[in-house]
Amino acid sequence: MPDRPEIVCICGSTRFVDEMSAANRDLTFAGVIVVAPGVFLRAEDHEADELITNEQKAALDALHLRKIDLADRVLVVNPGGYIGESTSREIAYAHATGKPISFTDPF
């Protein structure tokens, strides 16, 4: 038996906040420590550009890479197979660091 629970980092487009929340809940009930995005701004939010600066976006992107560093594996939440630019970068980073990667949907 491991000394600590498995740690999983959830990645994916923040447009899938409901799906990420469900994955977080399911993993947590399974005894997994979950790290996930902490800010969910979607393109559909008309005021999104006013709520986050380019510098904040860059900082959040860098922070999420550190979350991947903490994780034992990565779960990509990708309904319909959607993988955006930021998620593609996170997948490449996880792959480069040897993290196992799984997906909620085929792509």
HELIX and SHEET records of a PDB file:
HELIX    1   1 THR A   14  PHE A   16  5                                   3    
HELIX    2   2 VAL A   17  PHE A   29  1                                  13    
HELIX    3   3 ALA A   48  LEU A   51  1                                   4    
HELIX    4   4 ASN A   54  LEU A   70  1                                  17    
HELIX    5   5 PRO A   79  GLY A   81  5                                   3    
HELIX    6   6 GLU A   85  ALA A   96  1                                  12    
SHEET    1   A 4 ILE A  33  VAL A  35  0                                        
SHEET    2   A 4 ILE A   7  CYS A  11  1                                        
SHEET    3   A 4 ARG A  73  VAL A  76  1                                        
SHEET    4   A 4 ILE A 101  PHE A 103  1                                        
END                                                                             
